[in-house]
Amino acid sequence: MGFLRTFPTEKPYNAYLIRVQRPEASFTATASRWTQSYRGIVRAGSRPMVVLRPFGPVGFVYDILDIDGHWIPEAAWRPFHATGSASPRAYRLLIEHAATELVSVERVTTPPTEAGLIRPLAPGRVKMPSQTLQPDLSGLVPRTPTPWAAYTVEINAAFDDATALTTLLHELAHLLLGHLERPPHHEGHRSAVPPHRPGLSHGVVELEAESVAFLSAGRLGLEDRSAQYLAPFFQEGVSGREFRGLNFDAVLRAATRLETWCQVPPRRRRAKAAVAPEWGTP
C-alpha cells in the first residue's frame, strides 16, 4: 500500500503490478516516453515490466534504473505533490462527480470526535442542488424537476480543507466499494456504483474504505491518520474470520476512480432526472 501511494506515475492497479514484478522500481515510463520526454535511452538487455493499458491488452514500461542519460523534472517525479494542502479544484471536482451519482455533500456541525458519514436517503428527503448538477446534467430539457439525492455525505464543518477532502474520499469509497444498499430511486440511474456487497463485517468495510482514502490522499500529496484509525481493527486476538470477504481488487478500482474524479471534470451528457417514488414502489 505504501508503494502504491508513493508511485503516482501509474494508476494504482498498474503500480501494484509493477510492485509484484519489481519491488525496487521507483519511476517508470515507456521506452518512447523516456526518449521523447526525458532524453533517456533504455539500456541494452533491460527487462520491461508489463502493465495494463486502456482499450488494449498490455503495455511495457522500464524503471529509471534501466535508463542511461535520464533527466527527470520534479513535476514529473511528484505530479500530485501538494505539500500537504488540499487542492480546491480537486475538492470541487470530487463534489461534482458525487452529484452525478446523486450524492449530496454537506458540511454539518458535529462533535469533534465524529468525522463524517454516508448513508442512503429515502425518496423525497433531499433535492440535489442545481448548481452541482449542472456539469453533468446540462442537457436536461427545461422544467425537468431536480433529482432527489440517493445518498448524503455529512462532513464535520470544523475540519480544515485537507481533513475535509480526505474524509470525503473515505465516505465516497464506501459507495464505490459496494458497501451501501441502493435506494429505489437510484435504480436505473446511469451509474458507476457497483452492486451492493452484503454480509461484510464492520472491520472489512472500514479497512477497505480507509485503504482507498490512504491511497487516494497520498497520491494527491495529503497525509492522513489511516494507521491510527485502523489500529483498533487489528488489536491482538482478532480472528482472521473478521476479515473474510476483503477485496483488494475493489480497493484498487475505487482508488483509481476517485483519483480520476479529483482530476477530470464530469462528462457533459443528456440525462433524465430521477423522480422520487415512494418506498416499496417497483
FIVOLUM-580138 format. One line per field, with one value per residue: x, y, z of N, C-alpha, C in turn. Coordinates in steps of 0.02 Angstrom, whole numbers, padded with zeros to 5 digits. Last residue first. Layout:
n.u	(X / ...)
n.v	(Y / ...)
n.w	(Z / ...)
ca.u	(X / ...)
ca.v	(Y / ...)
ca.w	(Z / ...)
c.u	(X / ...)
c.v	(Y / ...)
c.w	(Z / ...)
This chain:
n.u	(-02116 / -02109 / -02043 / -02065 / -02117 / -01999 / -01941 / -01859 / -01706 / -01687 / -01588 / -01459 / -01329 / -01171 / -01008 / -00912 / -00831 / -00652 / -00519 / -00467 / -00544 / -00584 / -00464 / -00466 / -00581 / -00539 / -00432 / -00499 / -00581 / -00484 / -00421 / -00529 / -00556 / -00440 / -00456 / -00582 / -00633 / -00689 / -00641 / -00600 / -00637 / -00565 / -00452 / -00489 / -00390 / -00283 / -00239 / -00319 / -00358 / -00448 / -00375 / -00300 / -00358 / -00320 / -00181 / -00166 / -00227 / -00224 / -00135 / -00073 / -00073 / -00045 / -00122 / -00080 / -00139 / -00276 / -00282 / -00234 / -00322 / -00447 / -00433 / -00421 / -00544 / -00624 / -00569 / -00589 / -00728 / -00767 / -00700 / -00761 / -00895 / -00909 / -01029 / -01159 / -01167 / -01127 / -01217 / -01130 / -01047 / -01081 / -01091 / -01249 / -01400 / -01529 / -01587 / -01603 / -01626 / -01746 / -01718 / -01543 / -01431 / -01326 / -01148 / -01027 / -00963 / -00861 / -00914 / -00960 / -00841 / -00780 / -00846 / -00780 / -00644 / -00656 / -00700 / -00584 / -00496 / -00563 / -00558 / -00420 / -00397 / -00476 / -00524 / -00683 / -00804 / -00903 / -00889 / -01000 / -01108 / -01184 / -01323 / -01404 / -01493 / -01585 / -01693 / -01667 / -01778 / -01886 / -01875 / -01881 / -01799 / -01697 / -01521 / -01387 / -01317 / -01276 / -01146 / -01137 / -01262 / -01269 / -01235 / -01343 / -01453 / -01437 / -01558 / -01663 / -01699 / -01817 / -01875 / -01832 / -01707 / -01533 / -01386 / -01241 / -01086 / -01000 / -00863 / -00805 / -00820 / -00760 / -00820 / -00996 / -01046 / -01121 / -01080 / -01080 / -01132 / -01172 / -01270 / -01265 / -01294 / -01184 / -01159 / -01109 / -00979 / -00927 / -00930 / -00844 / -00725 / -00708 / -00681 / -00561 / -00478 / -00479 / -00415 / -00312 / -00243 / -00071 / 00047 / 00110 / 00066 / 00105 / 00078 / 00201 / 00348 / 00417 / 00375 / 00418 / 00556 / 00618 / 00747 / 00847 / 00962 / 01068 / 00990 / 00886 / 00849 / 00809 / 00682 / 00601 / 00486 / 00340 / 00219 / 00045 / -00090 / -00221 / -00332 / -00411 / -00279 / -00162 / -00061 / 00113 / 00267 / 00431 / 00580 / 00749 / 00889 / 00973 / 01031 / 00933 / 00843 / 00887 / 00815 / 00746 / 00619 / 00528 / 00578 / 00632 / 00530 / 00430 / 00478 / 00474 / 00368 / 00418 / 00435 / 00520 / 00552 / 00572 / 00589 / 00499 / 00435 / 00313 / 00236 / 00243 / 00174 / 00047 / 00025 / 00022 / -00096 / -00185 / -00162 / -00073 / 00091 / 00157 / 00148 / 00185 / 00149 / 00050 / 00111 / 00192 / 00097 / 00041)
n.v	(-00023 / 00058 / 00061 / 00233 / 00322 / 00405 / 00547 / 00537 / 00597 / 00665 / 00596 / 00673 / 00702 / 00757 / 00796 / 00714 / 00803 / 00841 / 00758 / 00742 / 00673 / 00563 / 00490 / 00450 / 00371 / 00265 / 00211 / 00168 / 00068 / -00024 / -00058 / -00117 / -00228 / -00301 / -00336 / -00368 / -00473 / -00592 / -00591 / -00535 / -00616 / -00730 / -00708 / -00620 / -00530 / -00533 / -00363 / -00258 / -00202 / -00104 / 00000 / 00053 / 00138 / 00265 / 00260 / 00245 / 00361 / 00500 / 00578 / 00697 / 00722 / 00703 / 00618 / 00498 / 00504 / 00495 / 00364 / 00277 / 00309 / 00282 / 00142 / 00108 / 00144 / 00047 / -00075 / -00057 / -00046 / -00175 / -00260 / -00224 / -00257 / -00385 / -00407 / -00430 / -00372 / -00263 / -00192 / -00155 / 00008 / 00157 / 00227 / 00239 / 00296 / 00227 / 00108 / 00156 / 00262 / 00246 / 00147 / 00148 / 00014 / -00008 / 00004 / -00045 / -00035 / 00051 / 00173 / 00204 / 00209 / 00317 / 00425 / 00427 / 00452 / 00576 / 00654 / 00652 / 00721 / 00847 / 00884 / 00895 / 01005 / 01109 / 01070 / 01045 / 01085 / 01013 / 00848 / 00797 / 00682 / 00636 / 00542 / 00476 / 00519 / 00669 / 00695 / 00811 / 00941 / 00917 / 01012 / 01136 / 01088 / 00939 / 00930 / 00944 / 00958 / 00871 / 00895 / 01026 / 01042 / 00996 / 01102 / 01186 / 01122 / 01003 / 00875 / 00866 / 00741 / 00655 / 00585 / 00419 / 00405 / 00382 / 00304 / 00392 / 00427 / 00540 / 00601 / 00618 / 00653 / 00722 / 00847 / 00835 / 00942 / 01031 / 00991 / 01005 / 00884 / 00822 / 00698 / 00601 / 00558 / 00547 / 00677 / 00718 / 00669 / 00759 / 00874 / 00838 / 00829 / 00959 / 01022 / 00958 / 00997 / 01137 / 01153 / 01032 / 01040 / 01016 / 00943 / 00975 / 00910 / 00815 / 00745 / 00717 / 00699 / 00685 / 00793 / 00899 / 00882 / 00803 / 00696 / 00622 / 00492 / 00416 / 00257 / 00154 / 00068 / 00142 / 00182 / 00045 / 00036 / -00050 / -00096 / -00150 / -00252 / -00231 / -00088 / 00005 / 00052 / -00074 / -00143 / -00191 / -00272 / -00211 / -00266 / -00279 / -00234 / -00249 / -00082 / 00046 / 00169 / 00337 / 00502 / 00623 / 00634 / 00626 / 00534 / 00425 / 00387 / 00362 / 00245 / 00156 / 00217 / 00225 / 00243 / 00242 / 00134 / -00039 / -00145 / -00246 / -00296 / -00364 / -00304 / -00169 / -00174 / -00202 / -00083 / 00008 / -00034 / 00007 / 00151 / 00213 / 00288 / 00384 / 00382 / 00304 / 00305 / 00208 / 00090 / 00076 / 00061 / -00060)
n.w	(-00354 / -00198 / -00077 / -00051 / -00199 / -00309 / -00381 / -00533 / -00596 / -00758 / -00885 / -00979 / -01090 / -01025 / -00996 / -00872 / -00738 / -00750 / -00669 / -00539 / -00451 / -00526 / -00526 / -00393 / -00392 / -00477 / -00403 / -00288 / -00343 / -00385 / -00264 / -00195 / -00275 / -00250 / -00118 / -00018 / 00114 / 00153 / 00321 / 00437 / 00541 / 00529 / 00601 / 00754 / 00864 / 00951 / 00955 / 00835 / 00718 / 00736 / 00798 / 00683 / 00593 / 00638 / 00631 / 00490 / 00436 / 00441 / 00303 / 00186 / 00009 / -00125 / -00193 / -00146 / -00019 / -00051 / -00110 / -00007 / 00099 / 00042 / 00027 / 00162 / 00211 / 00147 / 00199 / 00338 / 00348 / 00303 / 00391 / 00514 / 00496 / 00368 / 00238 / 00190 / 00017 / -00089 / -00225 / -00379 / -00399 / -00484 / -00596 / -00685 / -00726 / -00631 / -00598 / -00430 / -00351 / -00290 / -00193 / -00143 / -00125 / 00017 / 00019 / -00023 / -00146 / -00163 / -00184 / -00053 / 00020 / -00045 / 00006 / 00131 / 00096 / 00031 / 00138 / 00217 / 00135 / 00136 / 00271 / 00288 / 00203 / 00257 / 00429 / 00511 / 00557 / 00496 / 00451 / 00325 / 00253 / 00107 / 00052 / -00093 / -00185 / -00204 / -00342 / -00477 / -00524 / -00665 / -00811 / -00869 / -01022 / -01018 / -00988 / -01013 / -00898 / -00798 / -00758 / -00710 / -00632 / -00504 / -00426 / -00448 / -00392 / -00262 / -00249 / -00106 / 00010 / 00016 / -00088 / -00039 / 00090 / 00064 / 00134 / 00196 / 00269 / 00380 / 00482 / 00616 / 00785 / 00886 / 00892 / 00842 / 00703 / 00581 / 00410 / 00240 / 00119 / -00038 / -00113 / -00254 / -00384 / -00461 / -00490 / -00367 / -00372 / -00464 / -00384 / -00280 / -00353 / -00397 / -00272 / -00235 / -00339 / -00319 / -00196 / -00128 / 00035 / 00074 / 00069 / -00050 / -00161 / -00301 / -00413 / -00477 / -00449 / -00568 / -00643 / -00569 / -00565 / -00715 / -00754 / -00870 / -00915 / -00967 / -00971 / -00871 / -00772 / -00665 / -00697 / -00784 / -00919 / -00984 / -01099 / -01096 / -01161 / -01244 / -01242 / -01178 / -01068 / -01013 / -00883 / -00896 / -00869 / -00886 / -00976 / -00943 / -01044 / -01152 / -01155 / -01078 / -01160 / -01139 / -01119 / -01126 / -01079 / -01186 / -01282 / -01207 / -01120 / -01213 / -01274 / -01166 / -01032 / -00859 / -00680 / -00531 / -00448 / -00401 / -00315 / -00352 / -00490 / -00495 / -00394 / -00432 / -00554 / -00505 / -00432 / -00536 / -00596 / -00497 / -00489 / -00634 / -00619 / -00550 / -00410 / -00287 / -00155 / -00146 / -00178 / -00062 / 00040 / 00000)
ca.u	(-02073 / -02138 / -02077 / -02030 / -02125 / -02058 / -01941 / -01920 / -01741 / -01689 / -01655 / -01481 / -01400 / -01213 / -01074 / -00932 / -00880 / -00723 / -00555 / -00426 / -00510 / -00634 / -00488 / -00410 / -00579 / -00595 / -00420 / -00448 / -00611 / -00529 / -00382 / -00494 / -00607 / -00453 / -00403 / -00569 / -00595 / -00725 / -00662 / -00581 / -00664 / -00632 / -00448 / -00488 / -00441 / -00338 / -00219 / -00297 / -00304 / -00472 / -00421 / -00268 / -00368 / -00391 / -00213 / -00140 / -00255 / -00210 / -00194 / -00061 / -00100 / 00002 / -00137 / -00061 / -00067 / -00250 / -00302 / -00203 / -00250 / -00431 / -00445 / -00366 / -00486 / -00635 / -00570 / -00521 / -00686 / -00794 / -00685 / -00689 / -00877 / -00903 / -00961 / -01127 / -01193 / -01092 / -01208 / -01184 / -01053 / -01082 / -01030 / -01207 / -01337 / -01488 / -01598 / -01605 / -01560 / -01743 / -01757 / -01613 / -01456 / -01383 / -01214 / -01044 / -01023 / -00842 / -00882 / -01007 / -00893 / -00753 / -00862 / -00852 / -00662 / -00629 / -00744 / -00646 / -00482 / -00553 / -00623 / -00456 / -00363 / -00489 / -00491 / -00623 / -00745 / -00892 / -00882 / -00931 / -01102 / -01121 / -01297 / -01360 / -01499 / -01522 / -01685 / -01670 / -01713 / -01875 / -01867 / -01932 / -01824 / -01748 / -01590 / -01431 / -01330 / -01345 / -01163 / -01084 / -01253 / -01289 / -01188 / -01277 / -01449 / -01429 / -01490 / -01655 / -01654 / -01786 / -01909 / -01854 / -01773 / -01589 / -01439 / -01299 / -01125 / -01037 / -00913 / -00776 / -00854 / -00741 / -00753 / -00942 / -01048 / -01091 / -01127 / -01038 / -01147 / -01118 / -01269 / -01239 / -01348 / -01208 / -01182 / -01176 / -01026 / -00935 / -00967 / -00914 / -00749 / -00721 / -00739 / -00620 / -00491 / -00506 / -00485 / -00324 / -00294 / -00130 / 00002 / 00139 / 00028 / 00130 / 00020 / 00149 / 00295 / 00430 / 00360 / 00348 / 00517 / 00600 / 00677 / 00838 / 00896 / 01060 / 01052 / 00892 / 00865 / 00873 / 00736 / 00617 / 00553 / 00374 / 00283 / 00099 / -00040 / -00202 / -00280 / -00428 / -00349 / -00175 / -00123 / 00058 / 00202 / 00377 / 00523 / 00687 / 00843 / 00963 / 01025 / 00996 / 00839 / 00888 / 00847 / 00811 / 00673 / 00516 / 00548 / 00671 / 00597 / 00424 / 00470 / 00538 / 00381 / 00390 / 00431 / 00491 / 00535 / 00557 / 00634 / 00486 / 00500 / 00366 / 00243 / 00270 / 00246 / 00080 / 00026 / 00075 / -00032 / -00181 / -00149 / -00134 / 00045 / 00166 / 00093 / 00203 / 00204 / 00034 / 00061 / 00222 / 00142 / 00000)
ca.v	(-00059 / 00059 / 00000 / 00171 / 00304 / 00363 / 00514 / 00557 / 00544 / 00675 / 00608 / 00625 / 00708 / 00710 / 00826 / 00721 / 00754 / 00860 / 00769 / 00773 / 00732 / 00613 / 00521 / 00491 / 00433 / 00308 / 00236 / 00220 / 00127 / 00006 / -00026 / -00059 / -00175 / -00277 / -00288 / -00371 / -00413 / -00552 / -00630 / -00501 / -00548 / -00731 / -00699 / -00681 / -00527 / -00579 / -00433 / -00273 / -00252 / -00162 / -00041 / 00014 / 00067 / 00250 / 00267 / 00194 / 00294 / 00461 / 00565 / 00649 / 00735 / 00743 / 00688 / 00513 / 00505 / 00555 / 00424 / 00280 / 00311 / 00350 / 00184 / 00092 / 00183 / 00118 / -00061 / -00068 / 00011 / -00114 / -00262 / -00218 / -00187 / -00362 / -00390 / -00480 / -00382 / -00323 / -00198 / -00186 / -00065 / 00124 / 00189 / 00247 / 00277 / 00286 / 00132 / 00102 / 00260 / 00296 / 00130 / 00168 / 00066 / -00029 / 00032 / -00056 / -00076 / -00017 / 00141 / 00198 / 00162 / 00250 / 00405 / 00414 / 00393 / 00518 / 00644 / 00623 / 00651 / 00810 / 00875 / 00844 / 00941 / 01083 / 01110 / 01019 / 01114 / 01081 / 00894 / 00806 / 00736 / 00633 / 00604 / 00469 / 00449 / 00636 / 00686 / 00744 / 00924 / 00925 / 00945 / 01120 / 01139 / 00981 / 00919 / 00931 / 01019 / 00868 / 00830 / 01000 / 01073 / 00951 / 01046 / 01208 / 01126 / 01073 / 00892 / 00879 / 00797 / 00683 / 00645 / 00466 / 00388 / 00425 / 00309 / 00348 / 00424 / 00478 / 00606 / 00645 / 00625 / 00652 / 00841 / 00832 / 00879 / 01039 / 00997 / 01017 / 00939 / 00831 / 00767 / 00607 / 00579 / 00484 / 00636 / 00739 / 00640 / 00688 / 00873 / 00851 / 00771 / 00907 / 01041 / 00954 / 00926 / 01109 / 01172 / 01070 / 01015 / 01059 / 00932 / 00997 / 00970 / 00842 / 00764 / 00755 / 00706 / 00638 / 00725 / 00897 / 00866 / 00862 / 00697 / 00685 / 00517 / 00485 / 00296 / 00208 / 00038 / 00107 / 00231 / 00084 / 00025 / 00008 / -00113 / -00105 / -00233 / -00285 / -00129 / -00013 / 00059 / -00012 / -00143 / -00155 / -00274 / -00233 / -00222 / -00317 / -00219 / -00306 / -00146 / 00008 / 00106 / 00279 / 00442 / 00616 / 00638 / 00674 / 00597 / 00459 / 00401 / 00421 / 00306 / 00171 / 00177 / 00254 / 00204 / 00287 / 00198 / 00012 / -00088 / -00206 / -00266 / -00383 / -00377 / -00190 / -00158 / -00250 / -00147 / 00014 / -00044 / -00063 / 00106 / 00203 / 00238 / 00384 / 00413 / 00287 / 00349 / 00277 / 00117 / 00082 / 00119 / 00000)
ca.w	(-00402 / -00264 / -00094 / -00031 / -00129 / -00294 / -00317 / -00500 / -00560 / -00686 / -00859 / -00928 / -01077 / -01062 / -01008 / -00941 / -00763 / -00740 / -00732 / -00591 / -00424 / -00508 / -00588 / -00417 / -00353 / -00496 / -00470 / -00282 / -00312 / -00434 / -00318 / -00167 / -00270 / -00318 / -00134 / -00089 / 00095 / 00104 / 00265 / 00375 / 00541 / 00502 / 00529 / 00713 / 00813 / 00964 / 00965 / 00903 / 00715 / 00699 / 00838 / 00736 / 00582 / 00632 / 00696 / 00536 / 00423 / 00501 / 00343 / 00239 / 00075 / -00085 / -00203 / -00215 / -00025 / -00019 / -00147 / -00073 / 00109 / 00061 / -00031 / 00116 / 00232 / 00134 / 00128 / 00311 / 00365 / 00273 / 00320 / 00505 / 00504 / 00437 / 00258 / 00233 / 00085 / -00065 / -00153 / -00340 / -00407 / -00419 / -00590 / -00626 / -00758 / -00643 / -00665 / -00479 / -00384 / -00344 / -00253 / -00133 / -00169 / -00023 / 00033 / 00047 / -00141 / -00143 / -00241 / -00108 / 00040 / -00055 / -00062 / 00128 / 00134 / -00005 / 00081 / 00243 / 00150 / 00074 / 00238 / 00325 / 00191 / 00189 / 00378 / 00479 / 00590 / 00472 / 00506 / 00346 / 00302 / 00144 / 00080 / -00036 / -00164 / -00186 / -00271 / -00448 / -00497 / -00593 / -00782 / -00819 / -00974 / -01050 / -00966 / -01069 / -00935 / -00821 / -00788 / -00753 / -00697 / -00557 / -00427 / -00470 / -00465 / -00283 / -00268 / -00177 / -00006 / 00076 / -00065 / -00091 / 00064 / 00081 / 00083 / 00207 / 00208 / 00366 / 00429 / 00555 / 00727 / 00878 / 00863 / 00892 / 00740 / 00647 / 00466 / 00298 / 00164 / 00011 / -00087 / -00186 / -00340 / -00431 / -00546 / -00386 / -00324 / -00484 / -00447 / -00264 / -00317 / -00446 / -00312 / -00191 / -00328 / -00381 / -00202 / -00189 / -00010 / 00073 / 00125 / 00014 / -00140 / -00238 / -00372 / -00512 / -00399 / -00514 / -00667 / -00586 / -00505 / -00675 / -00733 / -00833 / -00898 / -00987 / -00974 / -00919 / -00837 / -00659 / -00705 / -00724 / -00892 / -00954 / -01070 / -01116 / -01111 / -01197 / -01271 / -01247 / -01089 / -01049 / -00922 / -00864 / -00904 / -00842 / -00963 / -00945 / -00988 / -01108 / -01189 / -01080 / -01123 / -01183 / -01094 / -01160 / -01030 / -01131 / -01303 / -01258 / -01093 / -01170 / -01314 / -01198 / -01091 / -00920 / -00741 / -00581 / -00418 / -00450 / -00307 / -00292 / -00472 / -00541 / -00395 / -00367 / -00553 / -00549 / -00397 / -00486 / -00631 / -00514 / -00432 / -00597 / -00647 / -00622 / -00448 / -00355 / -00175 / -00126 / -00224 / -00129 / 00040 / 00000)
c.u	(-02041 / -02093 / -02110 / -02074 / -02084 / -02065 / -02005 / -01927 / -01803 / -01730 / -01652 / -01550 / -01420 / -01286 / -01114 / -01000 / -00896 / -00770 / -00627 / -00465 / -00472 / -00601 / -00539 / -00430 / -00523 / -00594 / -00476 / -00433 / -00561 / -00561 / -00428 / -00457 / -00576 / -00505 / -00413 / -00518 / -00571 / -00689 / -00703 / -00597 / -00651 / -00662 / -00516 / -00483 / -00434 / -00393 / -00280 / -00284 / -00278 / -00419 / -00446 / -00317 / -00341 / -00402 / -00286 / -00174 / -00231 / -00239 / -00174 / -00125 / -00080 / -00022 / -00093 / -00080 / -00044 / -00174 / -00272 / -00219 / -00214 / -00356 / -00426 / -00372 / -00425 / -00574 / -00576 / -00519 / -00615 / -00749 / -00708 / -00670 / -00802 / -00884 / -00961 / -01057 / -01150 / -01114 / -01175 / -01166 / -01111 / -01091 / -01027 / -01144 / -01280 / -01422 / -01558 / -01622 / -01557 / -01674 / -01752 / -01652 / -01528 / -01408 / -01268 / -01116 / -01044 / -00903 / -00858 / -00977 / -00942 / -00804 / -00835 / -00873 / -00737 / -00649 / -00721 / -00695 / -00543 / -00539 / -00616 / -00525 / -00400 / -00457 / -00500 / -00592 / -00680 / -00829 / -00862 / -00928 / -01031 / -01119 / -01232 / -01341 / -01456 / -01537 / -01619 / -01665 / -01715 / -01805 / -01852 / -01928 / -01879 / -01774 / -01639 / -01503 / -01378 / -01364 / -01231 / -01103 / -01196 / -01271 / -01206 / -01227 / -01379 / -01417 / -01486 / -01583 / -01651 / -01745 / -01877 / -01889 / -01792 / -01654 / -01496 / -01348 / -01182 / -01070 / -00949 / -00829 / -00830 / -00773 / -00732 / -00874 / -00994 / -01101 / -01088 / -01085 / -01094 / -01133 / -01216 / -01237 / -01326 / -01265 / -01206 / -01203 / -01098 / -00984 / -00978 / -00956 / -00824 / -00749 / -00757 / -00684 / -00553 / -00523 / -00517 / -00398 / -00302 / -00179 / -00060 / 00089 / 00051 / 00094 / 00042 / 00091 / 00237 / 00375 / 00367 / 00327 / 00443 / 00556 / 00663 / 00764 / 00900 / 00993 / 01035 / 00960 / 00881 / 00895 / 00805 / 00675 / 00564 / 00441 / 00318 / 00163 / 00008 / -00154 / -00260 / -00372 / -00357 / -00248 / -00132 / -00002 / 00150 / 00311 / 00474 / 00628 / 00778 / 00916 / 01018 / 00985 / 00904 / 00887 / 00841 / 00850 / 00743 / 00576 / 00544 / 00644 / 00637 / 00491 / 00464 / 00533 / 00448 / 00404 / 00401 / 00493 / 00504 / 00536 / 00621 / 00530 / 00491 / 00435 / 00304 / 00281 / 00278 / 00155 / 00061 / 00082 / 00027 / -00116 / -00143 / -00122 / -00018 / 00121 / 00102 / 00150 / 00227 / 00087 / 00047 / 00173 / 00174 / 00043)
c.v	(-00010 / 00024 / 00000 / 00112 / 00242 / 00354 / 00472 / 00515 / 00572 / 00619 / 00616 / 00644 / 00654 / 00724 / 00777 / 00754 / 00767 / 00806 / 00788 / 00794 / 00771 / 00678 / 00575 / 00526 / 00479 / 00373 / 00284 / 00251 / 00184 / 00069 / 00009 / -00022 / -00111 / -00221 / -00260 / -00316 / -00419 / -00489 / -00587 / -00542 / -00512 / -00661 / -00698 / -00664 / -00587 / -00577 / -00476 / -00348 / -00269 / -00218 / -00104 / -00028 / 00024 / 00174 / 00247 / 00198 / 00243 / 00390 / 00522 / 00639 / 00680 / 00758 / 00734 / 00585 / 00523 / 00559 / 00488 / 00346 / 00318 / 00359 / 00257 / 00134 / 00168 / 00160 / 00013 / -00052 / 00004 / -00054 / -00197 / -00216 / -00176 / -00288 / -00366 / -00465 / -00431 / -00336 / -00264 / -00190 / -00093 / 00049 / 00151 / 00204 / 00291 / 00262 / 00194 / 00130 / 00204 / 00303 / 00181 / 00154 / 00083 / 00029 / 00002 / -00034 / -00090 / -00063 / 00070 / 00158 / 00150 / 00197 / 00336 / 00393 / 00376 / 00453 / 00584 / 00608 / 00616 / 00737 / 00834 / 00830 / 00884 / 01015 / 01076 / 01070 / 01093 / 01113 / 00964 / 00859 / 00738 / 00694 / 00590 / 00538 / 00435 / 00564 / 00650 / 00746 / 00856 / 00905 / 00953 / 01048 / 01111 / 01031 / 00965 / 00919 / 01008 / 00929 / 00829 / 00935 / 01043 / 00978 / 00996 / 01151 / 01145 / 01077 / 00966 / 00899 / 00805 / 00746 / 00678 / 00526 / 00439 / 00397 / 00353 / 00357 / 00375 / 00485 / 00540 / 00655 / 00659 / 00619 / 00769 / 00822 / 00881 / 00975 / 01004 / 01031 / 00944 / 00892 / 00772 / 00680 / 00577 / 00497 / 00567 / 00698 / 00657 / 00653 / 00801 / 00848 / 00778 / 00844 / 00986 / 00969 / 00917 / 01035 / 01142 / 01089 / 01061 / 01033 / 00975 / 00993 / 00997 / 00906 / 00795 / 00778 / 00746 / 00639 / 00674 / 00828 / 00860 / 00841 / 00760 / 00691 / 00584 / 00516 / 00367 / 00242 / 00091 / 00075 / 00198 / 00131 / 00070 / -00013 / -00049 / -00126 / -00182 / -00262 / -00183 / -00054 / 00041 / -00008 / -00074 / -00159 / -00236 / -00226 / -00253 / -00271 / -00256 / -00294 / -00203 / -00060 / 00067 / 00216 / 00385 / 00555 / 00628 / 00685 / 00649 / 00529 / 00442 / 00438 / 00368 / 00236 / 00198 / 00207 / 00244 / 00251 / 00248 / 00077 / -00032 / -00145 / -00220 / -00357 / -00398 / -00265 / -00180 / -00237 / -00200 / -00051 / -00038 / -00078 / 00032 / 00150 / 00236 / 00333 / 00413 / 00315 / 00336 / 00327 / 00191 / 00114 / 00130 / 00063)
c.w	(-00451 / -00313 / -00162 / -00049 / -00115 / -00219 / -00307 / -00436 / -00526 / -00653 / -00783 / -00905 / -01028 / -01046 / -01050 / -00945 / -00836 / -00765 / -00719 / -00653 / -00479 / -00484 / -00574 / -00482 / -00376 / -00458 / -00491 / -00350 / -00306 / -00406 / -00368 / -00222 / -00242 / -00317 / -00204 / -00108 / 00023 / 00083 / 00217 / 00314 / 00475 / 00498 / 00496 / 00640 / 00767 / 00913 / 00982 / 00910 / 00785 / 00697 / 00803 / 00777 / 00639 / 00628 / 00693 / 00605 / 00474 / 00494 / 00403 / 00279 / 00124 / -00015 / -00161 / -00234 / -00095 / -00028 / -00117 / -00108 / 00042 / 00070 / -00015 / 00052 / 00189 / 00154 / 00114 / 00237 / 00338 / 00286 / 00286 / 00432 / 00493 / 00439 / 00331 / 00254 / 00124 / 00007 / -00136 / -00266 / -00366 / -00428 / -00524 / -00630 / -00709 / -00673 / -00682 / -00548 / -00435 / -00374 / -00308 / -00197 / -00151 / -00065 / -00011 / 00063 / -00070 / -00136 / -00225 / -00165 / -00018 / -00034 / -00078 / 00057 / 00126 / 00030 / 00039 / 00186 / 00178 / 00087 / 00174 / 00294 / 00226 / 00178 / 00310 / 00432 / 00556 / 00502 / 00481 / 00400 / 00328 / 00190 / 00116 / -00010 / -00103 / -00164 / -00257 / -00372 / -00464 / -00572 / -00708 / -00793 / -00930 / -00999 / -01003 / -01050 / -00993 / -00862 / -00821 / -00789 / -00739 / -00626 / -00482 / -00471 / -00488 / -00358 / -00287 / -00192 / -00082 / 00060 / -00005 / -00060 / 00010 / 00053 / 00109 / 00150 / 00220 / 00298 / 00422 / 00501 / 00663 / 00817 / 00850 / 00860 / 00794 / 00686 / 00531 / 00357 / 00219 / 00053 / -00033 / -00167 / -00266 / -00381 / -00522 / -00444 / -00343 / -00437 / -00470 / -00328 / -00301 / -00413 / -00362 / -00230 / -00286 / -00372 / -00265 / -00193 / -00070 / 00020 / 00125 / 00071 / -00073 / -00220 / -00306 / -00470 / -00429 / -00462 / -00611 / -00612 / -00520 / -00616 / -00692 / -00818 / -00862 / -00969 / -00997 / -00914 / -00890 / -00724 / -00701 / -00738 / -00832 / -00926 / -01046 / -01080 / -01140 / -01143 / -01222 / -01281 / -01163 / -01070 / -00955 / -00910 / -00863 / -00880 / -00913 / -00930 / -00998 / -01050 / -01139 / -01113 / -01133 / -01141 / -01144 / -01133 / -01059 / -01087 / -01246 / -01273 / -01143 / -01138 / -01270 / -01238 / -01122 / -00977 / -00798 / -00647 / -00466 / -00416 / -00356 / -00284 / -00412 / -00519 / -00437 / -00365 / -00488 / -00552 / -00440 / -00446 / -00583 / -00551 / -00452 / -00543 / -00604 / -00656 / -00523 / -00403 / -00246 / -00151 / -00210 / -00177 / -00027 / 00000)
